[in-house]
Amino acid sequence: MCFSAGASFTSGVLLTVIGTETLRKVHKPSQIVFASIPLFFAFQQFAEGVLWLSVNHPEYDTVRAVSMYVFLALAWVVWPSAVPLSVLLLEGNRTRKKIIAALLAAGILVSLFNLFGLLAYKVNALIIGAHISYQSGFNVPFGNYAVIFYLIATIAPLFVSSVRRMHIFGTIMAVSFIVSMIYYTQCLTSVWCFFAAVISFVVYYIIYDAHKKFKPELLSGAGKEIKKTLSELTPKMPKRKK
């Protein structure tokens, strides 16, 4: 969260509750990565909460550095690959799956590129107003070209997906990024991650909607049909005469 330590921890707790409930609605393995997005943001918000508490205290420099790198690794390295991967696992259409797989490849390249910048260049976090600004000599993660590929990897799969209401997720992601870019340019990483945390409610809604359509009784019915078919196909052994 971009406003205070209290806001970050509060958001982290709320997102943990949402994330737990979202995972409880999962009814097939392919949904797990997508359903874990709220918990991803919860962990990220806890990390930034710790950063808020330690950023202006030199005696906690190690804590500050660890929490800062955890936050940035999640935002710059994990997120560009996690989004297309989660959407790919949910997709059932073969053509759309190929397109999303290509976007996943682009996301992996962005993740690797940002990982290099995170490790090779010095990064610092400063409080500017009521926000945290992440500054680095590596000006690529949110440079003119890198931001385009970042957006392609994280937003385009949401519009390609055939999953019900996934386009709502994509629209909110795109709008939140534009708002962050216009009004909070210096603190873009932190502020956009706040908006992305709000989007976790949409993730819950998508998984919940899929859960409502899932009927366990269909599985039991299918099981009976399979048993019936197998029994019909299995040759019966003649009874032995006494």
C-alpha positions as CSV (number, residue, x, y, z in Angstrom):
1,M,0.0,0.0,0.0
2,C,1.3,3.5,-0.8
3,F,-0.1,5.6,2.1
4,S,1.1,4.3,5.5
5,A,2.3,1.3,7.4
6,G,-1.1,0.9,9.1
7,A,-2.8,1.0,5.7
8,S,-0.4,-1.6,4.4
9,F,-0.9,-4.0,7.3
10,T,-4.7,-3.5,7.2
11,S,-4.7,-4.2,3.5
12,G,-2.5,-7.3,4.0
13,V,-4.9,-8.7,6.6
14,L,-8.0,-8.0,4.4
15,L,-6.3,-9.6,1.4
16,T,-5.4,-12.6,3.4
17,V,-9.0,-13.1,4.3
18,I,-10.1,-12.7,0.7
19,G,-7.3,-14.9,-0.5
20,T,-8.2,-17.7,1.9
21,E,-11.8,-17.5,0.9
22,T,-10.9,-17.5,-2.8
23,L,-8.8,-20.6,-2.4
24,R,-11.6,-22.3,-0.6
25,K,-13.8,-21.9,-3.7
26,V,-11.2,-23.6,-5.9
27,H,-12.6,-26.9,-7.3
28,K,-9.8,-27.9,-9.8
29,P,-6.0,-27.6,-9.7
30,S,-5.9,-25.3,-12.8
31,Q,-7.5,-22.5,-10.7
32,I,-5.0,-22.5,-7.9
33,V,-2.4,-20.0,-9.4
34,F,-5.1,-17.5,-10.3
35,A,-6.9,-17.9,-7.0
36,S,-3.6,-17.2,-5.2
37,I,-3.4,-13.7,-6.5
38,P,-5.0,-12.1,-3.4
39,L,-2.5,-13.9,-1.2
40,F,0.3,-12.7,-3.5
41,F,-0.8,-9.1,-2.9
42,A,-1.3,-9.7,0.8
43,F,2.3,-10.8,1.2
44,Q,3.4,-7.8,-0.9
45,Q,1.5,-5.4,1.3
46,F,2.9,-6.9,4.5
47,A,6.4,-6.4,3.0
48,E,5.7,-2.8,2.2
49,G,4.3,-2.3,5.7
50,V,7.6,-3.4,7.2
51,L,9.4,-1.1,4.7
52,W,7.3,1.8,6.0
53,L,8.4,1.2,9.5
54,S,12.1,0.8,8.7
55,V,12.7,3.1,5.8
56,N,13.8,6.1,8.0
57,H,15.6,4.1,10.6
58,P,19.3,3.4,9.7
59,E,19.6,0.9,12.6
60,Y,17.1,-1.3,10.7
61,D,18.8,-1.1,7.4
62,T,18.9,-4.9,6.8
63,V,15.1,-5.1,7.5
64,R,14.5,-2.2,5.1
65,A,16.6,-3.8,2.4
66,V,14.9,-7.2,2.7
67,S,11.4,-5.9,2.7
68,M,12.1,-3.5,-0.2
69,Y,13.6,-6.3,-2.4
70,V,10.7,-8.6,-1.5
71,F,8.2,-6.0,-2.6
72,L,10.0,-5.2,-5.8
73,A,10.8,-8.8,-6.7
74,L,7.0,-9.6,-6.5
75,A,6.1,-6.5,-8.5
76,W,8.8,-6.5,-11.2
77,V,9.8,-10.2,-11.4
78,V,7.0,-12.5,-10.3
79,W,3.9,-10.5,-11.5
80,P,4.8,-10.3,-15.2
81,S,5.0,-14.1,-15.4
82,A,2.4,-15.1,-12.8
83,V,-0.5,-13.3,-14.6
84,P,-0.2,-15.0,-18.0
85,L,0.6,-18.3,-16.4
86,S,-2.5,-18.2,-14.2
87,V,-4.7,-17.3,-17.2
88,L,-3.1,-20.0,-19.4
89,L,-3.9,-22.6,-16.8
90,L,-7.6,-21.6,-16.9
91,E,-8.0,-21.4,-20.6
92,G,-9.7,-24.2,-22.5
93,N,-9.8,-22.8,-26.0
94,R,-6.8,-24.2,-28.0
95,T,-6.3,-21.1,-30.2
96,R,-6.5,-18.7,-27.3
97,K,-4.2,-20.9,-25.3
98,K,-1.5,-20.5,-28.0
99,I,-1.8,-16.7,-27.9
100,I,-1.6,-16.6,-24.1
101,A,1.4,-18.9,-24.2
102,A,3.2,-16.4,-26.4
103,L,2.3,-13.7,-23.9
104,L,3.6,-15.8,-21.1
105,A,6.9,-16.1,-23.0
106,A,7.0,-12.3,-23.2
107,G,6.2,-12.1,-19.5
108,I,9.1,-14.4,-18.6
109,L,11.5,-12.2,-20.7
110,V,10.3,-9.1,-18.8
111,S,10.7,-11.0,-15.5
112,L,14.3,-12.0,-16.3
113,F,15.2,-8.5,-17.6
114,N,13.8,-6.9,-14.4
115,L,15.6,-9.5,-12.2
116,F,18.8,-8.5,-13.8
117,G,18.1,-4.8,-13.1
118,L,17.2,-5.6,-9.6
119,L,20.4,-7.5,-8.9
120,A,22.9,-5.4,-11.0
121,Y,21.8,-1.9,-10.0
122,K,21.4,-0.2,-6.6
123,V,17.8,0.3,-5.5
124,N,16.5,2.7,-2.9
125,A,13.2,3.5,-1.3
126,L,12.2,7.0,-0.2
127,I,9.0,8.4,1.3
128,I,7.7,11.2,-0.9
129,G,4.6,12.8,0.6
130,A,2.3,9.9,1.6
131,H,3.9,7.5,-0.8
132,I,7.0,5.3,-1.2
133,S,9.1,6.0,-4.3
134,Y,11.4,3.2,-5.5
135,Q,14.4,4.6,-7.2
136,S,17.0,2.7,-9.2
137,G,20.0,3.3,-11.5
138,F,18.4,0.7,-13.7
139,N,15.7,2.8,-15.4
140,V,14.2,-0.1,-17.3
141,P,11.4,-1.7,-15.3
142,F,9.2,1.3,-15.9
143,G,11.0,2.9,-18.8
144,N,9.2,3.8,-22.0
145,Y,9.7,0.4,-23.8
146,A,9.8,-1.9,-20.8
147,V,6.5,-0.6,-19.5
148,I,4.8,-1.5,-22.8
149,F,6.0,-5.1,-22.6
150,Y,5.1,-5.2,-18.9
151,L,1.6,-4.2,-19.7
152,I,1.3,-6.6,-22.6
153,A,2.4,-9.5,-20.4
154,T,0.1,-8.6,-17.5
155,I,-3.0,-7.2,-19.1
156,A,-3.3,-8.6,-22.6
157,P,-3.9,-12.2,-21.5
158,L,-7.0,-11.0,-19.5
159,F,-8.6,-9.9,-22.7
160,V,-7.6,-12.9,-24.7
161,S,-9.0,-15.3,-22.1
162,S,-12.4,-16.9,-22.8
163,V,-13.0,-17.2,-19.0
164,R,-16.2,-15.6,-17.9
165,R,-15.8,-12.0,-16.6
166,M,-12.0,-12.1,-17.1
167,H,-12.3,-9.0,-19.3
168,I,-13.6,-7.1,-16.2
169,F,-10.4,-7.9,-14.4
170,G,-8.4,-6.7,-17.4
171,T,-10.3,-3.4,-17.7
172,I,-9.8,-2.5,-14.1
173,M,-6.1,-3.4,-14.3
174,A,-5.7,-1.1,-17.3
175,V,-7.7,1.8,-15.9
176,S,-5.9,1.6,-12.5
177,F,-2.5,1.7,-14.3
178,I,-3.4,4.7,-16.3
179,V,-4.7,6.6,-13.2
180,S,-1.5,5.7,-11.4
181,M,0.7,6.7,-14.3
182,I,-1.0,10.1,-14.6
183,Y,-1.3,11.1,-11.0
184,Y,1.4,9.2,-9.2
185,T,4.2,8.9,-11.7
186,Q,7.0,9.1,-9.1
187,C,5.4,6.4,-6.9
188,L,4.0,4.3,-9.7
189,T,5.1,0.9,-8.5
190,S,3.7,1.3,-5.0
191,V,0.4,3.0,-6.0
192,W,-0.4,0.7,-8.8
193,C,0.1,-2.3,-6.5
194,F,-2.5,-0.7,-4.2
195,F,-5.0,-0.6,-7.1
196,A,-4.0,-4.1,-8.1
197,A,-4.7,-5.2,-4.5
198,V,-8.2,-3.8,-4.8
199,I,-8.6,-6.0,-8.0
200,S,-8.3,-9.1,-5.8
201,F,-12.0,-8.7,-5.1
202,V,-12.6,-9.3,-8.8
203,V,-10.4,-12.4,-8.6
204,Y,-12.6,-13.8,-5.8
205,Y,-15.7,-13.0,-7.9
206,I,-14.4,-14.9,-10.9
207,I,-13.5,-18.0,-8.9
208,Y,-16.7,-17.7,-6.9
209,D,-18.7,-17.5,-10.2
210,A,-17.0,-20.6,-11.5
211,H,-17.6,-22.4,-8.2
212,K,-21.3,-21.7,-8.4
213,K,-21.5,-23.4,-11.8
214,F,-19.6,-26.4,-10.6
215,K,-22.0,-29.2,-9.5
216,P,-20.5,-32.1,-7.5
217,E,-23.5,-34.2,-8.2
218,L,-22.5,-34.3,-11.9
219,L,-19.4,-36.1,-10.9
220,S,-21.3,-38.7,-8.9
221,G,-23.7,-39.1,-11.8
222,A,-20.8,-39.5,-14.3
223,G,-19.2,-42.1,-12.0
224,K,-22.4,-44.2,-12.0
225,E,-22.6,-44.0,-15.8
226,I,-18.9,-45.1,-16.1
227,K,-19.5,-48.0,-13.7
228,K,-22.6,-49.0,-15.6
229,T,-20.8,-48.9,-19.0
230,L,-17.9,-50.9,-17.6
231,S,-20.2,-53.5,-16.2
232,E,-21.9,-53.9,-19.6
233,L,-18.6,-54.2,-21.4
234,T,-17.1,-56.7,-18.9
235,P,-17.8,-60.3,-19.9
236,K,-19.7,-62.2,-17.2
237,M,-18.1,-65.4,-15.9
238,P,-20.3,-68.4,-16.2
239,K,-21.5,-69.9,-12.9
240,R,-19.9,-73.1,-11.9
241,K,-22.2,-76.1,-11.6
242,K,-22.2,-77.9,-8.3
